[in-house]
Amino acid sequence: MKKIVGIMCSAGISASIIIQKLNKYCEDNNLDTVFESIYFNDILNKEYKYILLAPQSSYLFEKVLSVAKTSKVIPISSKAYMENNVAEIYSLIE
């Protein structure tokens, strides 16, 4: 069963680039994981094993944590996000 990981970003623009790269990384490495761009309201209607917060959304950490009780909520470091370091970002969910 695929592991679905949500990435929360303020506008979703920068997240879409990283999500494409993460999904390609998973495909290339035969990892059974799919990354999706999500917004706060999405976590009210769907469960995610992991929710990664883009640096610009890290201020929502406590709010997301209080709503997504079955998800592990993890902020992505600014450095990994800016450098599109997909290996480092993926390591957050291993």
PyMOL Python script that loads the backbone (N, CA, C, O; Angstrom):
from pymol import cmd

cmd.read_pdbstr("""\
ATOM      1  N   MET A   1       0.833  -1.175   0.000  1.00  0.00           N
ATOM      2  CA  MET A   1       0.000   0.000   0.000  1.00  0.00           C
ATOM      3  C   MET A   1       0.880   1.241   0.000  1.00  0.00           C
ATOM      4  O   MET A   1       1.832   1.337   0.775  1.00  0.00           O
ATOM      5  N   LYS A   2       0.557   2.190  -0.872  1.00  0.00           N
ATOM      6  CA  LYS A   2       1.356   3.408  -0.991  1.00  0.00           C
ATOM      7  C   LYS A   2       1.221   4.285   0.242  1.00  0.00           C
ATOM      8  O   LYS A   2       0.143   4.441   0.814  1.00  0.00           O
ATOM      9  N   LYS A   3       2.344   4.845   0.624  1.00  0.00           N
ATOM     10  CA  LYS A   3       2.374   5.816   1.704  1.00  0.00           C
ATOM     11  C   LYS A   3       2.093   7.176   1.065  1.00  0.00           C
ATOM     12  O   LYS A   3       2.817   7.598   0.163  1.00  0.00           O
ATOM     13  N   ILE A   4       1.043   7.866   1.528  1.00  0.00           N
ATOM     14  CA  ILE A   4       0.696   9.178   0.979  1.00  0.00           C
ATOM     15  C   ILE A   4       1.173  10.244   1.960  1.00  0.00           C
ATOM     16  O   ILE A   4       0.827  10.234   3.142  1.00  0.00           O
ATOM     17  N   VAL A   5       1.971  11.156   1.436  1.00  0.00           N
ATOM     18  CA  VAL A   5       2.552  12.224   2.245  1.00  0.00           C
ATOM     19  C   VAL A   5       2.052  13.557   1.706  1.00  0.00           C
ATOM     20  O   VAL A   5       2.179  13.843   0.516  1.00  0.00           O
ATOM     21  N   GLY A   6       1.484  14.368   2.591  1.00  0.00           N
ATOM     22  CA  GLY A   6       1.043  15.698   2.190  1.00  0.00           C
ATOM     23  C   GLY A   6       2.112  16.725   2.484  1.00  0.00           C
ATOM     24  O   GLY A   6       2.745  16.695   3.540  1.00  0.00           O
ATOM     25  N   ILE A   7       2.312  17.634   1.545  1.00  0.00           N
ATOM     26  CA  ILE A   7       3.218  18.758   1.763  1.00  0.00           C
ATOM     27  C   ILE A   7       2.382  20.024   1.746  1.00  0.00           C
ATOM     28  O   ILE A   7       1.709  20.332   0.762  1.00  0.00           O
ATOM     29  N   MET A   8       2.437  20.753   2.856  1.00  0.00           N
ATOM     30  CA  MET A   8       1.658  21.964   2.987  1.00  0.00           C
ATOM     31  C   MET A   8       2.543  23.179   2.746  1.00  0.00           C
ATOM     32  O   MET A   8       3.582  23.357   3.382  1.00  0.00           O
ATOM     33  N   CYS A   9       2.099  24.005   1.810  1.00  0.00           N
ATOM     34  CA  CYS A   9       2.802  25.225   1.430  1.00  0.00           C
ATOM     35  C   CYS A   9       1.769  26.346   1.414  1.00  0.00           C
ATOM     36  O   CYS A   9       0.578  26.087   1.238  1.00  0.00           O
ATOM     37  N   SER A  10       2.201  27.559   1.591  1.00  0.00           N
ATOM     38  CA  SER A  10       1.261  28.680   1.624  1.00  0.00           C
ATOM     39  C   SER A  10       0.447  28.804   0.341  1.00  0.00           C
ATOM     40  O   SER A  10      -0.782  28.861   0.388  1.00  0.00           O
ATOM     41  N   ALA A  11       1.120  28.847  -0.795  1.00  0.00           N
ATOM     42  CA  ALA A  11       0.417  29.020  -2.068  1.00  0.00           C
ATOM     43  C   ALA A  11       0.460  27.772  -2.934  1.00  0.00           C
ATOM     44  O   ALA A  11      -0.324  27.645  -3.874  1.00  0.00           O
ATOM     45  N   GLY A  12       1.355  26.859  -2.636  1.00  0.00           N
ATOM     46  CA  GLY A  12       1.458  25.617  -3.396  1.00  0.00           C
ATOM     47  C   GLY A  12       2.369  25.686  -4.601  1.00  0.00           C
ATOM     48  O   GLY A  12       2.608  24.672  -5.257  1.00  0.00           O
ATOM     49  N   ILE A  13       2.880  26.863  -4.902  1.00  0.00           N
ATOM     50  CA  ILE A  13       3.706  27.003  -6.107  1.00  0.00           C
ATOM     51  C   ILE A  13       5.073  26.352  -5.915  1.00  0.00           C
ATOM     52  O   ILE A  13       5.495  25.532  -6.731  1.00  0.00           O
ATOM     53  N   SER A  14       5.756  26.712  -4.848  1.00  0.00           N
ATOM     54  CA  SER A  14       7.078  26.116  -4.632  1.00  0.00           C
ATOM     55  C   SER A  14       6.955  24.637  -4.283  1.00  0.00           C
ATOM     56  O   SER A  14       7.826  23.842  -4.634  1.00  0.00           O
ATOM     57  N   ALA A  15       5.893  24.271  -3.606  1.00  0.00           N
ATOM     58  CA  ALA A  15       5.702  22.862  -3.251  1.00  0.00           C
ATOM     59  C   ALA A  15       5.519  21.998  -4.485  1.00  0.00           C
ATOM     60  O   ALA A  15       5.962  20.850  -4.504  1.00  0.00           O
ATOM     61  N   SER A  16       4.880  22.526  -5.510  1.00  0.00           N
ATOM     62  CA  SER A  16       4.631  21.710  -6.704  1.00  0.00           C
ATOM     63  C   SER A  16       5.935  21.267  -7.353  1.00  0.00           C
ATOM     64  O   SER A  16       6.025  20.153  -7.869  1.00  0.00           O
ATOM     65  N   ILE A  17       6.937  22.123  -7.330  1.00  0.00           N
ATOM     66  CA  ILE A  17       8.243  21.773  -7.899  1.00  0.00           C
ATOM     67  C   ILE A  17       8.897  20.662  -7.081  1.00  0.00           C
ATOM     68  O   ILE A  17       9.397  19.686  -7.639  1.00  0.00           O
ATOM     69  N   ILE A  18       8.890  20.813  -5.777  1.00  0.00           N
ATOM     70  CA  ILE A  18       9.503  19.808  -4.911  1.00  0.00           C
ATOM     71  C   ILE A  18       8.728  18.494  -4.981  1.00  0.00           C
ATOM     72  O   ILE A  18       9.331  17.421  -4.979  1.00  0.00           O
ATOM     73  N   ILE A  19       7.411  18.567  -5.043  1.00  0.00           N
ATOM     74  CA  ILE A  19       6.594  17.355  -5.123  1.00  0.00           C
ATOM     75  C   ILE A  19       6.909  16.574  -6.398  1.00  0.00           C
ATOM     76  O   ILE A  19       7.019  15.348  -6.358  1.00  0.00           O
ATOM     77  N   GLN A  20       7.055  17.262  -7.514  1.00  0.00           N
ATOM     78  CA  GLN A  20       7.431  16.581  -8.756  1.00  0.00           C
ATOM     79  C   GLN A  20       8.762  15.856  -8.592  1.00  0.00           C
ATOM     80  O   GLN A  20       8.908  14.706  -9.006  1.00  0.00           O
ATOM     81  N   LYS A  21       9.726  16.534  -7.988  1.00  0.00           N
ATOM     82  CA  LYS A  21      11.050  15.941  -7.793  1.00  0.00           C
ATOM     83  C   LYS A  21      11.011  14.788  -6.795  1.00  0.00           C
ATOM     84  O   LYS A  21      11.686  13.776  -6.987  1.00  0.00           O
ATOM     85  N   LEU A  22      10.221  14.937  -5.726  1.00  0.00           N
ATOM     86  CA  LEU A  22      10.098  13.859  -4.744  1.00  0.00           C
ATOM     87  C   LEU A  22       9.437  12.625  -5.349  1.00  0.00           C
ATOM     88  O   LEU A  22       9.881  11.502  -5.110  1.00  0.00           O
ATOM     89  N   ASN A  23       8.391  12.825  -6.123  1.00  0.00           N
ATOM     90  CA  ASN A  23       7.722  11.686  -6.750  1.00  0.00           C
ATOM     91  C   ASN A  23       8.621  10.995  -7.769  1.00  0.00           C
ATOM     92  O   ASN A  23       8.569   9.774  -7.915  1.00  0.00           O
ATOM     93  N   LYS A  24       9.443  11.765  -8.473  1.00  0.00           N
ATOM     94  CA  LYS A  24      10.426  11.192  -9.407  1.00  0.00           C
ATOM     95  C   LYS A  24      11.485  10.405  -8.628  1.00  0.00           C
ATOM     96  O   LYS A  24      11.882   9.315  -9.041  1.00  0.00           O
ATOM     97  N   TYR A  25      11.938  10.960  -7.502  1.00  0.00           N
ATOM     98  CA  TYR A  25      12.906  10.287  -6.635  1.00  0.00           C
ATOM     99  C   TYR A  25      12.337   8.947  -6.161  1.00  0.00           C
ATOM    100  O   TYR A  25      13.040   7.936  -6.158  1.00  0.00           O
ATOM    101  N   CYS A  26      11.081   8.946  -5.766  1.00  0.00           N
ATOM    102  CA  CYS A  26      10.434   7.712  -5.305  1.00  0.00           C
ATOM    103  C   CYS A  26      10.323   6.693  -6.426  1.00  0.00           C
ATOM    104  O   CYS A  26      10.571   5.504  -6.227  1.00  0.00           O
ATOM    105  N   GLU A  27       9.953   7.162  -7.588  1.00  0.00           N
ATOM    106  CA  GLU A  27       9.836   6.281  -8.751  1.00  0.00           C
ATOM    107  C   GLU A  27      11.197   5.680  -9.100  1.00  0.00           C
ATOM    108  O   GLU A  27      11.307   4.473  -9.316  1.00  0.00           O
ATOM    109  N   ASP A  28      12.225   6.515  -9.155  1.00  0.00           N
ATOM    110  CA  ASP A  28      13.571   6.056  -9.518  1.00  0.00           C
ATOM    111  C   ASP A  28      14.148   5.066  -8.509  1.00  0.00           C
ATOM    112  O   ASP A  28      14.964   4.213  -8.859  1.00  0.00           O
ATOM    113  N   ASN A  29      13.716   5.187  -7.254  1.00  0.00           N
ATOM    114  CA  ASN A  29      14.260   4.344  -6.185  1.00  0.00           C
ATOM    115  C   ASN A  29      13.279   3.257  -5.730  1.00  0.00           C
ATOM    116  O   ASN A  29      13.468   2.634  -4.686  1.00  0.00           O
ATOM    117  N   ASN A  30      12.229   3.041  -6.529  1.00  0.00           N
ATOM    118  CA  ASN A  30      11.216   2.018  -6.220  1.00  0.00           C
ATOM    119  C   ASN A  30      10.659   2.136  -4.804  1.00  0.00           C
ATOM    120  O   ASN A  30      10.513   1.145  -4.089  1.00  0.00           O
ATOM    121  N   LEU A  31      10.353   3.368  -4.420  1.00  0.00           N
ATOM    122  CA  LEU A  31       9.781   3.634  -3.106  1.00  0.00           C
ATOM    123  C   LEU A  31       8.271   3.752  -3.242  1.00  0.00           C
ATOM    124  O   LEU A  31       7.775   4.438  -4.135  1.00  0.00           O
ATOM    125  N   ASP A  32       7.554   3.095  -2.371  1.00  0.00           N
ATOM    126  CA  ASP A  32       6.098   3.047  -2.450  1.00  0.00           C
ATOM    127  C   ASP A  32       5.484   4.254  -1.728  1.00  0.00           C
ATOM    128  O   ASP A  32       4.725   4.098  -0.770  1.00  0.00           O
ATOM    129  N   THR A  33       5.822   5.441  -2.198  1.00  0.00           N
ATOM    130  CA  THR A  33       5.394   6.685  -1.564  1.00  0.00           C
ATOM    131  C   THR A  33       4.940   7.675  -2.623  1.00  0.00           C
ATOM    132  O   THR A  33       5.523   7.764  -3.704  1.00  0.00           O
ATOM    133  N   VAL A  34       3.886   8.417  -2.295  1.00  0.00           N
ATOM    134  CA  VAL A  34       3.378   9.469  -3.177  1.00  0.00           C
ATOM    135  C   VAL A  34       3.268  10.750  -2.358  1.00  0.00           C
ATOM    136  O   VAL A  34       2.751  10.752  -1.241  1.00  0.00           O
ATOM    137  N   PHE A  35       3.762  11.830  -2.935  1.00  0.00           N
ATOM    138  CA  PHE A  35       3.671  13.143  -2.294  1.00  0.00           C
ATOM    139  C   PHE A  35       2.570  13.953  -2.967  1.00  0.00           C
ATOM    140  O   PHE A  35       2.433  13.938  -4.190  1.00  0.00           O
ATOM    141  N   GLU A  36       1.787  14.659  -2.154  1.00  0.00           N
ATOM    142  CA  GLU A  36       0.694  15.498  -2.663  1.00  0.00           C
ATOM    143  C   GLU A  36       0.795  16.884  -2.040  1.00  0.00           C
ATOM    144  O   GLU A  36       1.232  17.040  -0.900  1.00  0.00           O
ATOM    145  N   SER A  37       0.391  17.870  -2.799  1.00  0.00           N
ATOM    146  CA  SER A  37       0.275  19.226  -2.270  1.00  0.00           C
ATOM    147  C   SER A  37      -1.053  19.325  -1.529  1.00  0.00           C
ATOM    148  O   SER A  37      -2.096  18.946  -2.062  1.00  0.00           O
ATOM    149  N   ILE A  38      -1.014  19.834  -0.303  1.00  0.00           N
ATOM    150  CA  ILE A  38      -2.239  19.956   0.475  1.00  0.00           C
ATOM    151  C   ILE A  38      -2.356  21.350   1.090  1.00  0.00           C
ATOM    152  O   ILE A  38      -1.378  22.082   1.243  1.00  0.00           O
ATOM    153  N   TYR A  39      -3.589  21.675   1.430  1.00  0.00           N
ATOM    154  CA  TYR A  39      -3.895  22.911   2.160  1.00  0.00           C
ATOM    155  C   TYR A  39      -4.503  22.513   3.487  1.00  0.00           C
ATOM    156  O   TYR A  39      -4.865  21.353   3.686  1.00  0.00           O
ATOM    157  N   PHE A  40      -4.618  23.457   4.390  1.00  0.00           N
ATOM    158  CA  PHE A  40      -5.100  23.145   5.734  1.00  0.00           C
ATOM    159  C   PHE A  40      -6.443  22.413   5.706  1.00  0.00           C
ATOM    160  O   PHE A  40      -6.627  21.440   6.438  1.00  0.00           O
ATOM    161  N   ASN A  41      -7.374  22.862   4.881  1.00  0.00           N
ATOM    162  CA  ASN A  41      -8.700  22.229   4.838  1.00  0.00           C
ATOM    163  C   ASN A  41      -8.639  20.777   4.376  1.00  0.00           C
ATOM    164  O   ASN A  41      -9.524  19.990   4.712  1.00  0.00           O
ATOM    165  N   ASP A  42      -7.622  20.410   3.620  1.00  0.00           N
ATOM    166  CA  ASP A  42      -7.485  19.027   3.162  1.00  0.00           C
ATOM    167  C   ASP A  42      -7.325  18.051   4.323  1.00  0.00           C
ATOM    168  O   ASP A  42      -7.815  16.924   4.264  1.00  0.00           O
ATOM    169  N   ILE A  43      -6.641  18.483   5.372  1.00  0.00           N
ATOM    170  CA  ILE A  43      -6.407  17.561   6.494  1.00  0.00           C
ATOM    171  C   ILE A  43      -7.663  17.348   7.324  1.00  0.00           C
ATOM    172  O   ILE A  43      -7.696  16.458   8.173  1.00  0.00           O
ATOM    173  N   LEU A  44      -8.684  18.142   7.095  1.00  0.00           N
ATOM    174  CA  LEU A  44      -9.955  17.945   7.779  1.00  0.00           C
ATOM    175  C   LEU A  44     -10.749  16.806   7.135  1.00  0.00           C
ATOM    176  O   LEU A  44     -11.623  16.213   7.767  1.00  0.00           O
ATOM    177  N   ASN A  45     -10.435  16.509   5.870  1.00  0.00           N
ATOM    178  CA  ASN A  45     -11.214  15.526   5.106  1.00  0.00           C
ATOM    179  C   ASN A  45     -10.455  14.267   4.724  1.00  0.00           C
ATOM    180  O   ASN A  45     -11.061  13.309   4.243  1.00  0.00           O
ATOM    181  N   LYS A  46      -9.155  14.245   4.924  1.00  0.00           N
ATOM    182  CA  LYS A  46      -8.352  13.098   4.498  1.00  0.00           C
ATOM    183  C   LYS A  46      -7.224  12.879   5.495  1.00  0.00           C
ATOM    184  O   LYS A  46      -6.654  13.832   6.028  1.00  0.00           O
ATOM    185  N   GLU A  47      -6.911  11.618   5.738  1.00  0.00           N
ATOM    186  CA  GLU A  47      -5.813  11.307   6.649  1.00  0.00           C
ATOM    187  C   GLU A  47      -4.522  11.083   5.871  1.00  0.00           C
ATOM    188  O   GLU A  47      -4.512  10.460   4.809  1.00  0.00           O
ATOM    189  N   TYR A  48      -3.454  11.599   6.417  1.00  0.00           N
ATOM    190  CA  TYR A  48      -2.123  11.433   5.840  1.00  0.00           C
ATOM    191  C   TYR A  48      -1.233  10.803   6.901  1.00  0.00           C
ATOM    192  O   TYR A  48      -1.326  11.148   8.079  1.00  0.00           O
ATOM    193  N   LYS A  49      -0.385   9.895   6.491  1.00  0.00           N
ATOM    194  CA  LYS A  49       0.563   9.305   7.442  1.00  0.00           C
ATOM    195  C   LYS A  49       1.535  10.378   7.924  1.00  0.00           C
ATOM    196  O   LYS A  49       1.876  10.451   9.104  1.00  0.00           O
ATOM    197  N   TYR A  50       1.970  11.206   6.977  1.00  0.00           N
ATOM    198  CA  TYR A  50       2.888  12.300   7.285  1.00  0.00           C
ATOM    199  C   TYR A  50       2.374  13.575   6.640  1.00  0.00           C
ATOM    200  O   TYR A  50       1.805  13.555   5.549  1.00  0.00           O
ATOM    201  N   ILE A  51       2.586  14.686   7.336  1.00  0.00           N
ATOM    202  CA  ILE A  51       2.343  16.008   6.764  1.00  0.00           C
ATOM    203  C   ILE A  51       3.634  16.787   6.939  1.00  0.00           C
ATOM    204  O   ILE A  51       4.085  17.035   8.057  1.00  0.00           O
ATOM    205  N   LEU A  52       4.219  17.168   5.812  1.00  0.00           N
ATOM    206  CA  LEU A  52       5.446  17.969   5.843  1.00  0.00           C
ATOM    207  C   LEU A  52       5.065  19.422   5.621  1.00  0.00           C
ATOM    208  O   LEU A  52       4.283  19.746   4.727  1.00  0.00           O
ATOM    209  N   LEU A  53       5.624  20.284   6.440  1.00  0.00           N
ATOM    210  CA  LEU A  53       5.336  21.713   6.330  1.00  0.00           C
ATOM    211  C   LEU A  53       6.492  22.426   5.650  1.00  0.00           C
ATOM    212  O   LEU A  53       7.633  22.367   6.109  1.00  0.00           O
ATOM    213  N   ALA A  54       6.182  23.103   4.546  1.00  0.00           N
ATOM    214  CA  ALA A  54       7.181  23.947   3.899  1.00  0.00           C
ATOM    215  C   ALA A  54       7.559  25.055   4.882  1.00  0.00           C
ATOM    216  O   ALA A  54       6.762  25.412   5.749  1.00  0.00           O
ATOM    217  N   PRO A  55       8.767  25.600   4.753  1.00  0.00           N
ATOM    218  CA  PRO A  55       9.205  26.622   5.708  1.00  0.00           C
ATOM    219  C   PRO A  55       8.210  27.774   5.894  1.00  0.00           C
ATOM    220  O   PRO A  55       8.024  28.254   7.012  1.00  0.00           O
ATOM    221  N   GLN A  56       7.573  28.216   4.812  1.00  0.00           N
ATOM    222  CA  GLN A  56       6.642  29.331   4.914  1.00  0.00           C
ATOM    223  C   GLN A  56       5.325  28.945   5.585  1.00  0.00           C
ATOM    224  O   GLN A  56       4.498  29.812   5.869  1.00  0.00           O
ATOM    225  N   SER A  57       5.126  27.652   5.841  1.00  0.00           N
ATOM    226  CA  SER A  57       3.922  27.179   6.540  1.00  0.00           C
ATOM    227  C   SER A  57       4.226  26.657   7.937  1.00  0.00           C
ATOM    228  O   SER A  57       3.331  26.174   8.630  1.00  0.00           O
ATOM    229  N   SER A  58       5.466  26.751   8.347  1.00  0.00           N
ATOM    230  CA  SER A  58       5.847  26.189   9.645  1.00  0.00           C
ATOM    231  C   SER A  58       5.135  26.866  10.820  1.00  0.00           C
ATOM    232  O   SER A  58       5.028  26.282  11.898  1.00  0.00           O
ATOM    233  N   TYR A  59       4.656  28.075  10.620  1.00  0.00           N
ATOM    234  CA  TYR A  59       3.921  28.758  11.685  1.00  0.00           C
ATOM    235  C   TYR A  59       2.600  28.038  12.002  1.00  0.00           C
ATOM    236  O   TYR A  59       1.999  28.281  13.049  1.00  0.00           O
ATOM    237  N   LEU A  60       2.152  27.163  11.109  1.00  0.00           N
ATOM    238  CA  LEU A  60       0.913  26.411  11.309  1.00  0.00           C
ATOM    239  C   LEU A  60       1.130  25.101  12.071  1.00  0.00           C
ATOM    240  O   LEU A  60       0.186  24.335  12.264  1.00  0.00           O
ATOM    241  N   PHE A  61       2.351  24.844  12.498  1.00  0.00           N
ATOM    242  CA  PHE A  61       2.697  23.560  13.111  1.00  0.00           C
ATOM    243  C   PHE A  61       1.710  23.145  14.206  1.00  0.00           C
ATOM    244  O   PHE A  61       1.133  22.060  14.131  1.00  0.00           O
ATOM    245  N   GLU A  62       1.513  23.972  15.195  1.00  0.00           N
ATOM    246  CA  GLU A  62       0.631  23.626  16.324  1.00  0.00           C
ATOM    247  C   GLU A  62      -0.810  23.429  15.876  1.00  0.00           C
ATOM    248  O   GLU A  62      -1.489  22.522  16.356  1.00  0.00           O
ATOM    249  N   LYS A  63      -1.276  24.257  14.975  1.00  0.00           N
ATOM    250  CA  LYS A  63      -2.648  24.151  14.476  1.00  0.00           C
ATOM    251  C   LYS A  63      -2.849  22.842  13.707  1.00  0.00           C
ATOM    252  O   LYS A  63      -3.848  22.150  13.902  1.00  0.00           O
ATOM    253  N   VAL A  64      -1.905  22.511  12.843  1.00  0.00           N
ATOM    254  CA  VAL A  64      -1.986  21.270  12.072  1.00  0.00           C
ATOM    255  C   VAL A  64      -1.911  20.075  13.019  1.00  0.00           C
ATOM    256  O   VAL A  64      -2.672  19.117  12.877  1.00  0.00           O
ATOM    257  N   LEU A  65      -1.011  20.131  13.965  1.00  0.00           N
ATOM    258  CA  LEU A  65      -0.843  19.050  14.938  1.00  0.00           C
ATOM    259  C   LEU A  65      -2.130  18.802  15.723  1.00  0.00           C
ATOM    260  O   LEU A  65      -2.463  17.653  16.017  1.00  0.00           O
ATOM    261  N   SER A  66      -2.844  19.855  16.060  1.00  0.00           N
ATOM    262  CA  SER A  66      -4.076  19.708  16.841  1.00  0.00           C
ATOM    263  C   SER A  66      -5.219  19.099  16.037  1.00  0.00           C
ATOM    264  O   SER A  66      -6.138  18.519  16.615  1.00  0.00           O
ATOM    265  N   VAL A  67      -5.176  19.223  14.717  1.00  0.00           N
ATOM    266  CA  VAL A  67      -6.250  18.708  13.859  1.00  0.00           C
ATOM    267  C   VAL A  67      -5.898  17.335  13.288  1.00  0.00           C
ATOM    268  O   VAL A  67      -6.745  16.442  13.243  1.00  0.00           O
ATOM    269  N   ALA A  68      -4.669  17.172  12.860  1.00  0.00           N
ATOM    270  CA  ALA A  68      -4.230  15.927  12.205  1.00  0.00           C
ATOM    271  C   ALA A  68      -3.655  14.983  13.256  1.00  0.00           C
ATOM    272  O   ALA A  68      -2.450  14.736  13.284  1.00  0.00           O
ATOM    273  N   LYS A  69      -4.498  14.469  14.096  1.00  0.00           N
ATOM    274  CA  LYS A  69      -4.056  13.689  15.249  1.00  0.00           C
ATOM    275  C   LYS A  69      -3.402  12.357  14.892  1.00  0.00           C
ATOM    276  O   LYS A  69      -2.601  11.840  15.671  1.00  0.00           O
ATOM    277  N   THR A  70      -3.727  11.792  13.731  1.00  0.00           N
ATOM    278  CA  THR A  70      -3.129  10.505  13.348  1.00  0.00           C
ATOM    279  C   THR A  70      -1.922  10.679  12.428  1.00  0.00           C
ATOM    280  O   THR A  70      -1.308   9.693  12.019  1.00  0.00           O
ATOM    281  N   SER A  71      -1.586  11.906  12.106  1.00  0.00           N
ATOM    282  CA  SER A  71      -0.458  12.184  11.209  1.00  0.00           C
ATOM    283  C   SER A  71       0.761  12.623  11.997  1.00  0.00           C
ATOM    284  O   SER A  71       0.654  13.244  13.054  1.00  0.00           O
ATOM    285  N   LYS A  72       1.911  12.288  11.461  1.00  0.00           N
ATOM    286  CA  LYS A  72       3.155  12.828  12.011  1.00  0.00           C
ATOM    287  C   LYS A  72       3.415  14.124  11.242  1.00  0.00           C
ATOM    288  O   LYS A  72       3.542  14.106  10.018  1.00  0.00           O
ATOM    289  N   VAL A  73       3.492  15.242  11.955  1.00  0.00           N
ATOM    290  CA  VAL A  73       3.672  16.557  11.344  1.00  0.00           C
ATOM    291  C   VAL A  73       5.142  16.955  11.493  1.00  0.00           C
ATOM    292  O   VAL A  73       5.683  16.992  12.598  1.00  0.00           O
ATOM    293  N   ILE A  74       5.772  17.250  10.356  1.00  0.00           N
ATOM    294  CA  ILE A  74       7.218  17.506  10.346  1.00  0.00           C
ATOM    295  C   ILE A  74       7.514  18.746   9.506  1.00  0.00           C
ATOM    296  O   ILE A  74       7.141  18.805   8.335  1.00  0.00           O
ATOM    297  N   PRO A  75       8.185  19.738  10.099  1.00  0.00           N
ATOM    298  CA  PRO A  75       8.615  20.886   9.286  1.00  0.00           C
ATOM    299  C   PRO A  75       9.837  20.523   8.435  1.00  0.00           C
ATOM    300  O   PRO A  75      10.715  19.779   8.872  1.00  0.00           O
ATOM    301  N   ILE A  76       9.871  21.056   7.230  1.00  0.00           N
ATOM    302  CA  ILE A  76      11.018  20.879   6.341  1.00  0.00           C
ATOM    303  C   ILE A  76      11.972  22.043   6.586  1.00  0.00           C
ATOM    304  O   ILE A  76      11.537  23.190   6.685  1.00  0.00           O
ATOM    305  N   SER A  77      13.252  21.759   6.684  1.00  0.00           N
ATOM    306  CA  SER A  77      14.219  22.839   6.910  1.00  0.00           C
ATOM    307  C   SER A  77      14.265  23.768   5.697  1.00  0.00           C
ATOM    308  O   SER A  77      14.079  23.340   4.558  1.00  0.00           O
ATOM    309  N   SER A  78      14.510  25.023   5.965  1.00  0.00           N
ATOM    310  CA  SER A  78      14.615  26.011   4.880  1.00  0.00           C
ATOM    311  C   SER A  78      15.706  25.623   3.893  1.00  0.00           C
ATOM    312  O   SER A  78      15.544  25.774   2.682  1.00  0.00           O
ATOM    313  N   LYS A  79      16.817  25.124   4.421  1.00  0.00           N
ATOM    314  CA  LYS A  79      17.954  24.761   3.567  1.00  0.00           C
ATOM    315  C   LYS A  79      17.574  23.633   2.600  1.00  0.00           C
ATOM    316  O   LYS A  79      17.817  23.743   1.399  1.00  0.00           O
ATOM    317  N   ALA A  80      16.984  22.561   3.111  1.00  0.00           N
ATOM    318  CA  ALA A  80      16.596  21.431   2.257  1.00  0.00           C
ATOM    319  C   ALA A  80      15.551  21.860   1.237  1.00  0.00           C
ATOM    320  O   ALA A  80      15.580  21.425   0.086  1.00  0.00           O
ATOM    321  N   TYR A  81      14.640  22.709   1.661  1.00  0.00           N
ATOM    322  CA  TYR A  81      13.561  23.165   0.775  1.00  0.00           C
ATOM    323  C   TYR A  81      14.107  24.045  -0.344  1.00  0.00           C
ATOM    324  O   TYR A  81      13.770  23.853  -1.512  1.00  0.00           O
ATOM    325  N   MET A  82      14.954  25.015   0.017  1.00  0.00           N
ATOM    326  CA  MET A  82      15.501  25.941  -0.981  1.00  0.00           C
ATOM    327  C   MET A  82      16.423  25.233  -1.976  1.00  0.00           C
ATOM    328  O   MET A  82      16.497  25.604  -3.147  1.00  0.00           O
ATOM    329  N   GLU A  83      17.124  24.207  -1.483  1.00  0.00           N
ATOM    330  CA  GLU A  83      18.046  23.475  -2.346  1.00  0.00           C
ATOM    331  C   GLU A  83      17.360  22.322  -3.092  1.00  0.00           C
ATOM    332  O   GLU A  83      18.005  21.607  -3.859  1.00  0.00           O
ATOM    333  N   ASN A  84      16.056  22.146  -2.866  1.00  0.00           N
ATOM    334  CA  ASN A  84      15.325  21.020  -3.470  1.00  0.00           C
ATOM    335  C   ASN A  84      16.031  19.700  -3.184  1.00  0.00           C
ATOM    336  O   ASN A  84      16.149  18.847  -4.064  1.00  0.00           O
ATOM    337  N   ASN A  85      16.490  19.541  -1.972  1.00  0.00           N
ATOM    338  CA  ASN A  85      17.231  18.344  -1.576  1.00  0.00           C
ATOM    339  C   ASN A  85      16.234  17.221  -1.246  1.00  0.00           C
ATOM    340  O   ASN A  85      15.859  17.016  -0.092  1.00  0.00           O
ATOM    341  N   VAL A  86      15.822  16.508  -2.294  1.00  0.00           N
ATOM    342  CA  VAL A  86      14.766  15.515  -2.129  1.00  0.00           C
ATOM    343  C   VAL A  86      15.199  14.341  -1.261  1.00  0.00           C
ATOM    344  O   VAL A  86      14.372  13.770  -0.550  1.00  0.00           O
ATOM    345  N   ALA A  87      16.459  13.972  -1.301  1.00  0.00           N
ATOM    346  CA  ALA A  87      16.935  12.868  -0.446  1.00  0.00           C
ATOM    347  C   ALA A  87      16.799  13.253   1.030  1.00  0.00           C
ATOM    348  O   ALA A  87      16.356  12.443   1.845  1.00  0.00           O
ATOM    349  N   GLU A  88      17.170  14.463   1.366  1.00  0.00           N
ATOM    350  CA  GLU A  88      17.062  14.916   2.756  1.00  0.00           C
ATOM    351  C   GLU A  88      15.590  15.035   3.175  1.00  0.00           C
ATOM    352  O   GLU A  88      15.219  14.650   4.284  1.00  0.00           O
ATOM    353  N   ILE A  89      14.767  15.566   2.284  1.00  0.00           N
ATOM    354  CA  ILE A  89      13.336  15.692   2.598  1.00  0.00           C
ATOM    355  C   ILE A  89      12.711  14.308   2.760  1.00  0.00           C
ATOM    356  O   ILE A  89      11.936  14.084   3.690  1.00  0.00           O
ATOM    357  N   TYR A  90      13.039  13.389   1.874  1.00  0.00           N
ATOM    358  CA  TYR A  90      12.494  12.027   1.993  1.00  0.00           C
ATOM    359  C   TYR A  90      12.928  11.380   3.299  1.00  0.00           C
ATOM    360  O   TYR A  90      12.163  10.631   3.906  1.00  0.00           O
ATOM    361  N   SER A  91      14.136  11.661   3.729  1.00  0.00           N
ATOM    362  CA  SER A  91      14.647  11.037   4.966  1.00  0.00           C
ATOM    363  C   SER A  91      13.810  11.416   6.187  1.00  0.00           C
ATOM    364  O   SER A  91      13.862  10.728   7.207  1.00  0.00           O
ATOM    365  N   LEU A  92      13.044  12.494   6.096  1.00  0.00           N
ATOM    366  CA  LEU A  92      12.190  12.909   7.211  1.00  0.00           C
ATOM    367  C   LEU A  92      11.080  11.900   7.504  1.00  0.00           C
ATOM    368  O   LEU A  92      10.552  11.854   8.615  1.00  0.00           O
ATOM    369  N   ILE A  93      10.729  11.092   6.498  1.00  0.00           N
ATOM    370  CA  ILE A  93       9.627  10.157   6.671  1.00  0.00           C
ATOM    371  C   ILE A  93      10.087   8.692   6.741  1.00  0.00           C
ATOM    372  O   ILE A  93       9.252   7.787   6.750  1.00  0.00           O
ATOM    373  N   GLU A  94      11.371   8.456   6.790  1.00  0.00           N
ATOM    374  CA  GLU A  94      11.868   7.079   6.858  1.00  0.00           C
ATOM    375  C   GLU A  94      11.831   6.575   8.283  1.00  0.00           C
ATOM    376  O   GLU A  94      12.211   5.433   8.544  1.00  0.00           O
TER     377      GLU A  94
END
""", "prot")
cmd.dss("prot")
cmd.show_as("cartoon", "prot")
cmd.util.cbc("prot")
cmd.orient("prot")
